[in-house]
Amino acid sequence: MATTIQISEKLLSELKSKKMYEKESYEEVIWDLIEDTEELSEETKEEIKLAEKEFKEGKIYTHEQVKKELGL
């Protein structure tokens, strides 16, 4: 089901600027904006905490180390 809404030229311009590619629909743009404002899942929050802990402990790899490991 499609619904037509009226928006200002300013909002239209803003939505156009948010498109990642030319043929992206405004519905996709709006869904992306909504997703960006949603709360992170508990699993994601835990993964972020673990990553921060590993970073503080120095458990990191440089770009050069990763390239060497991958043979690049």
N, CA, C and O atoms as a Tripos MOL2 file, in Angstrom:
@<TRIPOS>MOLECULE
protein
  288   287    72     0     0
PROTEIN
NO_CHARGES

@<TRIPOS>ATOM
      1 N           0.8410   -1.1750    0.0000 N.3       1 MET1
      2 CA          0.0000    0.0000    0.0000 C.3       1 MET1
      3 C           0.8870    1.2400    0.0000 C.2       1 MET1
      4 O           1.8120    1.3450    0.8060 O.2       1 MET1
      5 N           0.6190    2.1400   -0.8660 N.am      2 ALA2
      6 CA          1.3940    3.3780   -0.9570 C.3       2 ALA2
      7 C           0.5620    4.5450   -0.4400 C.2       2 ALA2
      8 O          -0.6520    4.6010   -0.6380 O.2       2 ALA2
      9 N           1.2280    5.4540    0.2140 N.am      3 THR3
     10 CA          0.5860    6.6620    0.7270 C.3       3 THR3
     11 C           1.3730    7.8690    0.2510 C.2       3 THR3
     12 O           2.6040    7.8590    0.2550 O.2       3 THR3
     13 N           0.6740    8.8890   -0.1500 N.am      4 THR4
     14 CA          1.3230   10.1270   -0.5720 C.3       4 THR4
     15 C           1.3010   11.1030    0.5910 C.2       4 THR4
     16 O           0.2770   11.2690    1.2540 O.2       4 THR4
     17 N           2.4330   11.7470    0.8350 N.am      5 ILE5
     18 CA          2.5030   12.7610    1.8900 C.3       5 ILE5
     19 C           3.0730   14.0430    1.3030 C.2       5 ILE5
     20 O           3.7980   14.0180    0.3090 O.2       5 ILE5
     21 N           2.7370   15.1590    1.9270 N.am      6 GLN6
     22 CA          3.2840   16.4370    1.4990 C.3       6 GLN6
     23 C           4.4550   16.7910    2.4030 C.2       6 GLN6
     24 O           4.3640   16.7020    3.6280 O.2       6 GLN6
     25 N           5.5530   17.1930    1.7780 N.am      7 ILE7
     26 CA          6.7220   17.6220    2.5440 C.3       7 ILE7
     27 C           7.2510   18.9110    1.9320 C.2       7 ILE7
     28 O           6.9710   19.2210    0.7740 O.2       7 ILE7
     29 N           8.0040   19.6460    2.7060 N.am      8 SER8
     30 CA          8.5630   20.9040    2.2230 C.3       8 SER8
     31 C           9.7170   20.6440    1.2620 C.2       8 SER8
     32 O          10.2780   19.5490    1.2330 O.2       8 SER8
     33 N          10.0570   21.6410    0.4920 N.am      9 GLU9
     34 CA         11.2060   21.5420   -0.4150 C.3       9 GLU9
     35 C          12.4890   21.3010    0.3770 C.2       9 GLU9
     36 O          13.3810   20.5780   -0.0670 O.2       9 GLU9
     37 N          12.5670   21.9170    1.5560 N.am     10 LYS10
     38 CA         13.7500   21.7500    2.4000 C.3      10 LYS10
     39 C          13.9090   20.2900    2.8290 C.2      10 LYS10
     40 O          15.0120   19.7450    2.7780 O.2      10 LYS10
     41 N          12.8010   19.6490    3.2560 N.am     11 LEU11
     42 CA         12.8640   18.2480    3.6660 C.3      11 LEU11
     43 C          13.1780   17.3540    2.4750 C.2      11 LEU11
     44 O          13.9650   16.4160    2.5960 O.2      11 LEU11
     45 N          12.5790   17.6310    1.3410 N.am     12 LEU12
     46 CA         12.8640   16.8630    0.1330 C.3      12 LEU12
     47 C          14.3450   16.9420   -0.2100 C.2      12 LEU12
     48 O          14.9660   15.9340   -0.5470 O.2      12 LEU12
     49 N          14.8940   18.1150   -0.1230 N.am     13 SER13
     50 CA         16.3180   18.3000   -0.3910 C.3      13 SER13
     51 C          17.1700   17.4890    0.5910 C.2      13 SER13
     52 O          18.1670   16.8770    0.2080 O.2      13 SER13
     53 N          16.7630   17.4960    1.8530 N.am     14 GLU14
     54 CA         17.4840   16.7480    2.8860 C.3      14 GLU14
     55 C          17.4160   15.2470    2.6230 C.2      14 GLU14
     56 O          18.4230   14.5480    2.7400 O.2      14 GLU14
     57 N          16.2340   14.7510    2.2680 N.am     15 LEU15
     58 CA         16.0790   13.3280    1.9540 C.3      15 LEU15
     59 C          16.9320   12.9380    0.7400 C.2      15 LEU15
     60 O          17.5520   11.8740    0.7240 O.2      15 LEU15
     61 N          16.9540   13.8030   -0.2680 N.am     16 LYS16
     62 CA         17.7750   13.5390   -1.4550 C.3      16 LYS16
     63 C          19.2490   13.4280   -1.0760 C.2      16 LYS16
     64 O          19.9740   12.5890   -1.6120 O.2      16 LYS16
     65 N          19.6860   14.2780   -0.1530 N.am     17 SER17
     66 CA         21.0970   14.2720    0.2340 C.3      17 SER17
     67 C          21.4650   13.0160    1.0380 C.2      17 SER17
     68 O          22.6430   12.6740    1.1420 O.2      17 SER17
     69 N          20.4680   12.3300    1.6060 N.am     18 LYS18
     70 CA         20.7130   11.1290    2.4060 C.3      18 LYS18
     71 C          20.7770    9.8620    1.5600 C.2      18 LYS18
     72 O          21.1740    8.8070    2.0540 O.2      18 LYS18
     73 N          20.3880    9.9570    0.2910 N.am     19 LYS19
     74 CA         20.4140    8.7770   -0.5720 C.3      19 LYS19
     75 C          21.8400    8.2780   -0.7570 C.2      19 LYS19
     76 O          22.7620    9.0580   -0.9960 O.2      19 LYS19
     77 N          22.0040    6.9490   -0.6400 N.am     20 MET20
     78 CA         23.3280    6.3620   -0.8310 C.3      20 MET20
     79 C          23.5950    6.0820   -2.3110 C.2      20 MET20
     80 O          24.7480    6.0020   -2.7340 O.2      20 MET20
     81 N          22.5450    5.9380   -3.0800 N.am     21 TYR21
     82 CA         22.6740    5.7530   -4.5200 C.3      21 TYR21
     83 C          21.4510    6.3600   -5.2040 C.2      21 TYR21
     84 O          20.3970    6.5100   -4.5850 O.2      21 TYR21
     85 N          21.5940    6.7000   -6.4530 N.am     22 GLU22
     86 CA         20.5900    7.4720   -7.1880 C.3      22 GLU22
     87 C          19.1930    6.8520   -7.1570 C.2      22 GLU22
     88 O          18.2110    7.5680   -6.9620 O.2      22 GLU22
     89 N          19.0870    5.5390   -7.3430 N.am     23 LYS23
     90 CA         17.7760    4.8960   -7.4500 C.3      23 LYS23
     91 C          17.2090    4.4450   -6.1070 C.2      23 LYS23
     92 O          16.1750    3.7780   -6.0670 O.2      23 LYS23
     93 N          17.8700    4.8020   -5.0090 N.am     24 GLU24
     94 CA         17.3560    4.4350   -3.6890 C.3      24 GLU24
     95 C          16.0230    5.1530   -3.4640 C.2      24 GLU24
     96 O          15.8990    6.3460   -3.7420 O.2      24 GLU24
     97 N          15.0330    4.4200   -2.9610 N.am     25 SER25
     98 CA         13.7170    5.0260   -2.7330 C.3      25 SER25
     99 C          13.7330    5.8550   -1.4510 C.2      25 SER25
    100 O          14.5800    5.6670   -0.5780 O.2      25 SER25
    101 N          12.7830    6.7670   -1.3620 N.am     26 TYR26
    102 CA         12.6700    7.5690   -0.1450 C.3      26 TYR26
    103 C          12.2590    6.6870    1.0350 C.2      26 TYR26
    104 O          12.6150    6.9760    2.1770 O.2      26 TYR26
    105 N          11.5180    5.6210    0.7670 N.am     27 GLU27
    106 CA         11.1650    4.6920    1.8450 C.3      27 GLU27
    107 C          12.4380    4.0770    2.4380 C.2      27 GLU27
    108 O          12.5740    3.9830    3.6580 O.2      27 GLU27
    109 N          13.3610    3.6610    1.5800 N.am     28 GLU28
    110 CA         14.6270    3.0980    2.0710 C.3      28 GLU28
    111 C          15.4050    4.1300    2.8880 C.2      28 GLU28
    112 O          15.9800    3.8020    3.9260 O.2      28 GLU28
    113 N          15.4190    5.3650    2.4200 N.am     29 VAL29
    114 CA         16.1180    6.4400    3.1360 C.3      29 VAL29
    115 C          15.4980    6.6240    4.5200 C.2      29 VAL29
    116 O          16.2160    6.7360    5.5140 O.2      29 VAL29
    117 N          14.1740    6.6570    4.5860 N.am     30 ILE30
    118 CA         13.4850    6.8600    5.8570 C.3      30 ILE30
    119 C          13.7350    5.6790    6.7990 C.2      30 ILE30
    120 O          13.9860    5.8840    7.9860 O.2      30 ILE30
    121 N          13.6680    4.4420    6.2830 N.am     31 TRP31
    122 CA         13.9540    3.2770    7.1280 C.3      31 TRP31
    123 C          15.3730    3.3310    7.6830 C.2      31 TRP31
    124 O          15.5930    3.0030    8.8490 O.2      31 TRP31
    125 N          16.3380    3.7430    6.8600 N.am     32 ASP32
    126 CA         17.7280    3.8740    7.3220 C.3      32 ASP32
    127 C          17.8250    4.8960    8.4480 C.2      32 ASP32
    128 O          18.5350    4.6740    9.4280 O.2      32 ASP32
    129 N          17.1200    6.0040    8.3140 N.am     33 LEU33
    130 CA         17.1290    7.0330    9.3590 C.3      33 LEU33
    131 C          16.4990    6.5160   10.6530 C.2      33 LEU33
    132 O          16.9930    6.7960   11.7440 O.2      33 LEU33
    133 N          15.4150    5.7680   10.5270 N.am     34 ILE34
    134 CA         14.7720    5.1920   11.7070 C.3      34 ILE34
    135 C          15.7150    4.1960   12.3830 C.2      34 ILE34
    136 O          15.8640    4.2010   13.6050 O.2      34 ILE34
    137 N          16.3380    3.3560   11.5860 N.am     35 GLU35
    138 CA         17.2680    2.3590   12.1330 C.3      35 GLU35
    139 C          18.4070    3.0270   12.8960 C.2      35 GLU35
    140 O          18.8470    2.5260   13.9310 O.2      35 GLU35
    141 N          18.8760    4.1410   12.3880 N.am     36 ASP36
    142 CA         19.9790    4.8560   13.0350 C.3      36 ASP36
    143 C          19.6130    5.3890   14.4160 C.2      36 ASP36
    144 O          20.4970    5.6530   15.2310 O.2      36 ASP36
    145 N          18.3180    5.5490   14.6870 N.am     37 THR37
    146 CA         17.9040    6.1030   15.9750 C.3      37 THR37
    147 C          17.4690    5.0280   16.9690 C.2      37 THR37
    148 O          17.1750    5.3370   18.1240 O.2      37 THR37
    149 N          17.4280    3.7660   16.5290 N.am     38 GLU38
    150 CA         16.9780    2.7020   17.4150 C.3      38 GLU38
    151 C          18.0550    2.3280   18.4290 C.2      38 GLU38
    152 O          19.2480    2.5220   18.1980 O.2      38 GLU38
    153 N          17.6110    1.8010   19.5270 N.am     39 GLU39
    154 CA         18.4880    1.3540   20.6130 C.3      39 GLU39
    155 C          19.3190    0.1530   20.1470 C.2      39 GLU39
    156 O          18.8420   -0.6980   19.3960 O.2      39 GLU39
    157 N          20.5660    0.1070   20.6080 N.am     40 LEU40
    158 CA         21.4180   -1.0420   20.3120 C.3      40 LEU40
    159 C          20.9220   -2.2560   21.0830 C.2      40 LEU40
    160 O          20.4260   -2.1220   22.2010 O.2      40 LEU40
    161 N          21.0530   -3.4350   20.4940 N.am     41 SER41
    162 CA         20.6540   -4.6520   21.1910 C.3      41 SER41
    163 C          21.6230   -4.9280   22.3340 C.2      41 SER41
    164 O          22.7420   -4.4150   22.3480 O.2      41 SER41
    165 N          21.1890   -5.7350   23.2860 N.am     42 GLU42
    166 CA         22.0440   -6.0990   24.4190 C.3      42 GLU42
    167 C          23.2980   -6.8280   23.9320 C.2      42 GLU42
    168 O          24.3870   -6.6300   24.4700 O.2      42 GLU42
    169 N          23.1350   -7.6670   22.9170 N.am     43 GLU43
    170 CA         24.2790   -8.3930   22.3580 C.3      43 GLU43
    171 C          25.3130   -7.4180   21.7840 C.2      43 GLU43
    172 O          26.5140   -7.5820   21.9990 O.2      43 GLU43
    173 N          24.8440   -6.4190   21.0640 N.am     44 THR44
    174 CA         25.7510   -5.4290   20.4810 C.3      44 THR44
    175 C          26.4500   -4.6370   21.5800 C.2      44 THR44
    176 O          27.6460   -4.3630   21.4830 O.2      44 THR44
    177 N          25.7110   -4.2680   22.6260 N.am     45 LYS45
    178 CA         26.3130   -3.5340   23.7400 C.3      45 LYS45
    179 C          27.4220   -4.3490   24.3990 C.2      45 LYS45
    180 O          28.4720   -3.8060   24.7430 O.2      45 LYS45
    181 N          27.1900   -5.6610   24.5760 N.am     46 GLU46
    182 CA         28.2050   -6.5320   25.1740 C.3      46 GLU46
    183 C          29.4290   -6.6510   24.2760 C.2      46 GLU46
    184 O          30.5590   -6.6510   24.7650 O.2      46 GLU46
    185 N          29.2160   -6.7530   22.9650 N.am     47 GLU47
    186 CA         30.3350   -6.8380   22.0240 C.3      47 GLU47
    187 C          31.1630   -5.5550   22.0480 C.2      47 GLU47
    188 O          32.3880   -5.6090   21.9400 O.2      47 GLU47
    189 N          30.5150   -4.4170   22.1870 N.am     48 ILE48
    190 CA         31.2240   -3.1370   22.2690 C.3      48 ILE48
    191 C          32.0580   -3.0900   23.5440 C.2      48 ILE48
    192 O          33.2120   -2.6620   23.5150 O.2      48 ILE48
    193 N          31.4780   -3.5320   24.6710 N.am     49 LYS49
    194 CA         32.2250   -3.5600   25.9310 C.3      49 LYS49
    195 C          33.4540   -4.4580   25.8260 C.2      49 LYS49
    196 O          34.5320   -4.0950   26.2960 O.2      49 LYS49
    197 N          33.2930   -5.6300   25.2070 N.am     50 LEU50
    198 CA         34.4100   -6.5560   25.0350 C.3      50 LEU50
    199 C          35.4930   -5.9360   24.1500 C.2      50 LEU50
    200 O          36.6810   -6.0480   24.4510 O.2      50 LEU50
    201 N          35.0900   -5.2930   23.0790 N.am     51 ALA51
    202 CA         36.0530   -4.6490   22.1770 C.3      51 ALA51
    203 C          36.8140   -3.5410   22.9000 C.2      51 ALA51
    204 O          38.0250   -3.4060   22.7240 O.2      51 ALA51
    205 N          36.1210   -2.7520   23.7070 N.am     52 GLU52
    206 CA         36.7810   -1.6850   24.4710 C.3      52 GLU52
    207 C          37.7890   -2.2720   25.4550 C.2      52 GLU52
    208 O          38.8870   -1.7410   25.6180 O.2      52 GLU52
    209 N          37.4090   -3.3740   26.1110 N.am     53 LYS53
    210 CA         38.2940   -4.0390   27.0670 C.3      53 LYS53
    211 C          39.5500   -4.5580   26.3550 C.2      53 LYS53
    212 O          40.6660   -4.3560   26.8340 O.2      53 LYS53
    213 N          39.3640   -5.2220   25.2170 N.am     54 GLU54
    214 CA         40.5030   -5.7530   24.4600 C.3      54 GLU54
    215 C          41.4090   -4.6270   23.9820 C.2      54 GLU54
    216 O          42.6310   -4.7680   23.9810 O.2      54 GLU54
    217 N          40.8150   -3.5170   23.5780 N.am     55 PHE55
    218 CA         41.6090   -2.3720   23.1380 C.3      55 PHE55
    219 C          42.4680   -1.8510   24.2830 C.2      55 PHE55
    220 O          43.6600   -1.5960   24.1080 O.2      55 PHE55
    221 N          41.8590   -1.6950   25.4520 N.am     56 LYS56
    222 CA         42.5910   -1.1990   26.6200 C.3      56 LYS56
    223 C          43.7130   -2.1490   27.0260 C.2      56 LYS56
    224 O          44.7430   -1.7150   27.5430 O.2      56 LYS56
    225 N          43.5130   -3.4470   26.7900 N.am     57 GLU57
    226 CA         44.5280   -4.4540   27.1220 C.3      57 GLU57
    227 C          45.5960   -4.5710   26.0290 C.2      57 GLU57
    228 O          46.5340   -5.3600   26.1510 O.2      57 GLU57
    229 N          45.4480   -3.7950   24.9820 N.am     58 GLY58
    230 CA         46.4290   -3.8180   23.9040 C.3      58 GLY58
    231 C          46.2680   -4.9650   22.9320 C.2      58 GLY58
    232 O          47.1740   -5.2520   22.1500 O.2      58 GLY58
    233 N          45.1320   -5.6190   22.9710 N.am     59 LYS59
    234 CA         44.8680   -6.7400   22.0650 C.3      59 LYS59
    235 C          44.3570   -6.1940   20.7270 C.2      59 LYS59
    236 O          43.1930   -6.3580   20.3630 O.2      59 LYS59
    237 N          45.2650   -5.5480   20.0210 N.am     60 ILE60
    238 CA         44.9210   -4.9220   18.7420 C.3      60 ILE60
    239 C          45.9490   -5.3090   17.6920 C.2      60 ILE60
    240 O          47.0400   -5.7740   18.0220 O.2      60 ILE60
    241 N          45.6020   -5.1180   16.4470 N.am     61 TYR61
    242 CA         46.4980   -5.3850   15.3300 C.3      61 TYR61
    243 C          46.6050   -4.1250   14.4830 C.2      61 TYR61
    244 O          45.6090   -3.4440   14.2410 O.2      61 TYR61
    245 N          47.7940   -3.8250   14.0420 N.am     62 THR62
    246 CA         47.9810   -2.6890   13.1530 C.3      62 THR62
    247 C          47.5430   -3.0810   11.7470 C.2      62 THR62
    248 O          47.3870   -4.2610   11.4340 O.2      62 THR62
    249 N          47.3520   -2.0870   10.9250 N.am     63 HIS63
    250 CA         46.9980   -2.3220    9.5320 C.3      63 HIS63
    251 C          48.0780   -3.1690    8.8540 C.2      63 HIS63
    252 O          47.7710   -4.0750    8.0780 O.2      63 HIS63
    253 N          49.3120   -2.8720    9.1470 N.am     64 GLU64
    254 CA         50.4280   -3.6210    8.5500 C.3      64 GLU64
    255 C          50.4230   -5.0810    8.9990 C.2      64 GLU64
    256 O          50.7020   -5.9710    8.1950 O.2      64 GLU64
    257 N          50.1120   -5.3420   10.2710 N.am     65 GLN65
    258 CA         50.0520   -6.7180   10.7620 C.3      65 GLN65
    259 C          48.9410   -7.5070   10.0620 C.2      65 GLN65
    260 O          49.1270   -8.6730    9.7110 O.2      65 GLN65
    261 N          47.8120   -6.8780    9.8660 N.am     66 VAL66
    262 CA         46.6860   -7.5400    9.2000 C.3      66 VAL66
    263 C          47.0520   -7.8420    7.7440 C.2      66 VAL66
    264 O          46.7890   -8.9370    7.2470 O.2      66 VAL66
    265 N          47.6590   -6.8680    7.0690 N.am     67 LYS67
    266 CA         48.0690   -7.0900    5.6860 C.3      67 LYS67
    267 C          49.0590   -8.2410    5.5780 C.2      67 LYS67
    268 O          48.9540   -9.0750    4.6780 O.2      67 LYS67
    269 N          50.0230   -8.2870    6.4970 N.am     68 LYS68
    270 CA         51.0190   -9.3630    6.4910 C.3      68 LYS68
    271 C          50.3420  -10.7110    6.7280 C.2      68 LYS68
    272 O          50.6400  -11.6860    6.0380 O.2      68 LYS68
    273 N          49.4400  -10.7680    7.6950 N.am     69 GLU69
    274 CA         48.7290  -11.9980    8.0040 C.3      69 GLU69
    275 C          47.9210  -12.5060    6.8080 C.2      69 GLU69
    276 O          47.8290  -13.7110    6.5750 O.2      69 GLU69
    277 N          47.3390  -11.5720    6.0570 N.am     70 LEU70
    278 CA         46.5310  -11.9330    4.8870 C.3      70 LEU70
    279 C          47.3490  -12.0910    3.6120 C.2      70 LEU70
    280 O          46.8140  -12.4420    2.5610 O.2      70 LEU70
    281 N          48.6590  -11.8270    3.7140 N.am     71 GLY71
    282 CA         49.5220  -11.9630    2.5480 C.3      71 GLY71
    283 C          49.3100  -10.8870    1.5120 C.2      71 GLY71
    284 O          49.4450  -11.1370    0.3140 O.2      71 GLY71
    285 N          48.9820   -9.7000    1.9600 N.am     72 LEU72
    286 CA         48.7340   -8.5830    1.0100 C.3      72 LEU72
    287 C          49.9240   -7.6600    0.9130 C.2      72 LEU72
    288 O          49.8870   -6.6800    0.1690 O.2      72 LEU72
@<TRIPOS>BOND
     1     1     2 1
     2     2     3 1
     3     3     4 2
     4     3     5 am
     5     5     6 1
     6     6     7 1
     7     7     8 2
     8     7     9 am
     9     9    10 1
    10    10    11 1
    11    11    12 2
    12    11    13 am
    13    13    14 1
    14    14    15 1
    15    15    16 2
    16    15    17 am
    17    17    18 1
    18    18    19 1
    19    19    20 2
    20    19    21 am
    21    21    22 1
    22    22    23 1
    23    23    24 2
    24    23    25 am
    25    25    26 1
    26    26    27 1
    27    27    28 2
    28    27    29 am
    29    29    30 1
    30    30    31 1
    31    31    32 2
    32    31    33 am
    33    33    34 1
    34    34    35 1
    35    35    36 2
    36    35    37 am
    37    37    38 1
    38    38    39 1
    39    39    40 2
    40    39    41 am
    41    41    42 1
    42    42    43 1
    43    43    44 2
    44    43    45 am
    45    45    46 1
    46    46    47 1
    47    47    48 2
    48    47    49 am
    49    49    50 1
    50    50    51 1
    51    51    52 2
    52    51    53 am
    53    53    54 1
    54    54    55 1
    55    55    56 2
    56    55    57 am
    57    57    58 1
    58    58    59 1
    59    59    60 2
    60    59    61 am
    61    61    62 1
    62    62    63 1
    63    63    64 2
    64    63    65 am
    65    65    66 1
    66    66    67 1
    67    67    68 2
    68    67    69 am
    69    69    70 1
    70    70    71 1
    71    71    72 2
    72    71    73 am
    73    73    74 1
    74    74    75 1
    75    75    76 2
    76    75    77 am
    77    77    78 1
    78    78    79 1
    79    79    80 2
    80    79    81 am
    81    81    82 1
    82    82    83 1
    83    83    84 2
    84    83    85 am
    85    85    86 1
    86    86    87 1
    87    87    88 2
    88    87    89 am
    89    89    90 1
    90    90    91 1
    91    91    92 2
    92    91    93 am
    93    93    94 1
    94    94    95 1
    95    95    96 2
    96    95    97 am
    97    97    98 1
    98    98    99 1
    99    99   100 2
   100    99   101 am
   101   101   102 1
   102   102   103 1
   103   103   104 2
   104   103   105 am
   105   105   106 1
   106   106   107 1
   107   107   108 2
   108   107   109 am
   109   109   110 1
   110   110   111 1
   111   111   112 2
   112   111   113 am
   113   113   114 1
   114   114   115 1
   115   115   116 2
   116   115   117 am
   117   117   118 1
   118   118   119 1
   119   119   120 2
   120   119   121 am
   121   121   122 1
   122   122   123 1
   123   123   124 2
   124   123   125 am
   125   125   126 1
   126   126   127 1
   127   127   128 2
   128   127   129 am
   129   129   130 1
   130   130   131 1
   131   131   132 2
   132   131   133 am
   133   133   134 1
   134   134   135 1
   135   135   136 2
   136   135   137 am
   137   137   138 1
   138   138   139 1
   139   139   140 2
   140   139   141 am
   141   141   142 1
   142   142   143 1
   143   143   144 2
   144   143   145 am
   145   145   146 1
   146   146   147 1
   147   147   148 2
   148   147   149 am
   149   149   150 1
   150   150   151 1
   151   151   152 2
   152   151   153 am
   153   153   154 1
   154   154   155 1
   155   155   156 2
   156   155   157 am
   157   157   158 1
   158   158   159 1
   159   159   160 2
   160   159   161 am
   161   161   162 1
   162   162   163 1
   163   163   164 2
   164   163   165 am
   165   165   166 1
   166   166   167 1
   167   167   168 2
   168   167   169 am
   169   169   170 1
   170   170   171 1
   171   171   172 2
   172   171   173 am
   173   173   174 1
   174   174   175 1
   175   175   176 2
   176   175   177 am
   177   177   178 1
   178   178   179 1
   179   179   180 2
   180   179   181 am
   181   181   182 1
   182   182   183 1
   183   183   184 2
   184   183   185 am
   185   185   186 1
   186   186   187 1
   187   187   188 2
   188   187   189 am
   189   189   190 1
   190   190   191 1
   191   191   192 2
   192   191   193 am
   193   193   194 1
   194   194   195 1
   195   195   196 2
   196   195   197 am
   197   197   198 1
   198   198   199 1
   199   199   200 2
   200   199   201 am
   201   201   202 1
   202   202   203 1
   203   203   204 2
   204   203   205 am
   205   205   206 1
   206   206   207 1
   207   207   208 2
   208   207   209 am
   209   209   210 1
   210   210   211 1
   211   211   212 2
   212   211   213 am
   213   213   214 1
   214   214   215 1
   215   215   216 2
   216   215   217 am
   217   217   218 1
   218   218   219 1
   219   219   220 2
   220   219   221 am
   221   221   222 1
   222   222   223 1
   223   223   224 2
   224   223   225 am
   225   225   226 1
   226   226   227 1
   227   227   228 2
   228   227   229 am
   229   229   230 1
   230   230   231 1
   231   231   232 2
   232   231   233 am
   233   233   234 1
   234   234   235 1
   235   235   236 2
   236   235   237 am
   237   237   238 1
   238   238   239 1
   239   239   240 2
   240   239   241 am
   241   241   242 1
   242   242   243 1
   243   243   244 2
   244   243   245 am
   245   245   246 1
   246   246   247 1
   247   247   248 2
   248   247   249 am
   249   249   250 1
   250   250   251 1
   251   251   252 2
   252   251   253 am
   253   253   254 1
   254   254   255 1
   255   255   256 2
   256   255   257 am
   257   257   258 1
   258   258   259 1
   259   259   260 2
   260   259   261 am
   261   261   262 1
   262   262   263 1
   263   263   264 2
   264   263   265 am
   265   265   266 1
   266   266   267 1
   267   267   268 2
   268   267   269 am
   269   269   270 1
   270   270   271 1
   271   271   272 2
   272   271   273 am
   273   273   274 1
   274   274   275 1
   275   275   276 2
   276   275   277 am
   277   277   278 1
   278   278   279 1
   279   279   280 2
   280   279   281 am
   281   281   282 1
   282   282   283 1
   283   283   284 2
   284   283   285 am
   285   285   286 1
   286   286   287 1
   287   287   288 2
@<TRIPOS>SUBSTRUCTURE
     1 MET1         2 RESIDUE 1 A MET
     2 ALA2         6 RESIDUE 1 A ALA
     3 THR3        10 RESIDUE 1 A THR
     4 THR4        14 RESIDUE 1 A THR
     5 ILE5        18 RESIDUE 1 A ILE
     6 GLN6        22 RESIDUE 1 A GLN
     7 ILE7        26 RESIDUE 1 A ILE
     8 SER8        30 RESIDUE 1 A SER
     9 GLU9        34 RESIDUE 1 A GLU
    10 LYS10       38 RESIDUE 1 A LYS
    11 LEU11       42 RESIDUE 1 A LEU
    12 LEU12       46 RESIDUE 1 A LEU
    13 SER13       50 RESIDUE 1 A SER
    14 GLU14       54 RESIDUE 1 A GLU
    15 LEU15       58 RESIDUE 1 A LEU
    16 LYS16       62 RESIDUE 1 A LYS
    17 SER17       66 RESIDUE 1 A SER
    18 LYS18       70 RESIDUE 1 A LYS
    19 LYS19       74 RESIDUE 1 A LYS
    20 MET20       78 RESIDUE 1 A MET
    21 TYR21       82 RESIDUE 1 A TYR
    22 GLU22       86 RESIDUE 1 A GLU
    23 LYS23       90 RESIDUE 1 A LYS
    24 GLU24       94 RESIDUE 1 A GLU
    25 SER25       98 RESIDUE 1 A SER
    26 TYR26      102 RESIDUE 1 A TYR
    27 GLU27      106 RESIDUE 1 A GLU
    28 GLU28      110 RESIDUE 1 A GLU
    29 VAL29      114 RESIDUE 1 A VAL
    30 ILE30      118 RESIDUE 1 A ILE
    31 TRP31      122 RESIDUE 1 A TRP
    32 ASP32      126 RESIDUE 1 A ASP
    33 LEU33      130 RESIDUE 1 A LEU
    34 ILE34      134 RESIDUE 1 A ILE
    35 GLU35      138 RESIDUE 1 A GLU
    36 ASP36      142 RESIDUE 1 A ASP
    37 THR37      146 RESIDUE 1 A THR
    38 GLU38      150 RESIDUE 1 A GLU
    39 GLU39      154 RESIDUE 1 A GLU
    40 LEU40      158 RESIDUE 1 A LEU
    41 SER41      162 RESIDUE 1 A SER
    42 GLU42      166 RESIDUE 1 A GLU
    43 GLU43      170 RESIDUE 1 A GLU
    44 THR44      174 RESIDUE 1 A THR
    45 LYS45      178 RESIDUE 1 A LYS
    46 GLU46      182 RESIDUE 1 A GLU
    47 GLU47      186 RESIDUE 1 A GLU
    48 ILE48      190 RESIDUE 1 A ILE
    49 LYS49      194 RESIDUE 1 A LYS
    50 LEU50      198 RESIDUE 1 A LEU
    51 ALA51      202 RESIDUE 1 A ALA
    52 GLU52      206 RESIDUE 1 A GLU
    53 LYS53      210 RESIDUE 1 A LYS
    54 GLU54      214 RESIDUE 1 A GLU
    55 PHE55      218 RESIDUE 1 A PHE
    56 LYS56      222 RESIDUE 1 A LYS
    57 GLU57      226 RESIDUE 1 A GLU
    58 GLY58      230 RESIDUE 1 A GLY
    59 LYS59      234 RESIDUE 1 A LYS
    60 ILE60      238 RESIDUE 1 A ILE
    61 TYR61      242 RESIDUE 1 A TYR
    62 THR62      246 RESIDUE 1 A THR
    63 HIS63      250 RESIDUE 1 A HIS
    64 GLU64      254 RESIDUE 1 A GLU
    65 GLN65      258 RESIDUE 1 A GLN
    66 VAL66      262 RESIDUE 1 A VAL
    67 LYS67      266 RESIDUE 1 A LYS
    68 LYS68      270 RESIDUE 1 A LYS
    69 GLU69      274 RESIDUE 1 A GLU
    70 LEU70      278 RESIDUE 1 A LEU
    71 GLY71      282 RESIDUE 1 A GLY
    72 LEU72      286 RESIDUE 1 A LEU
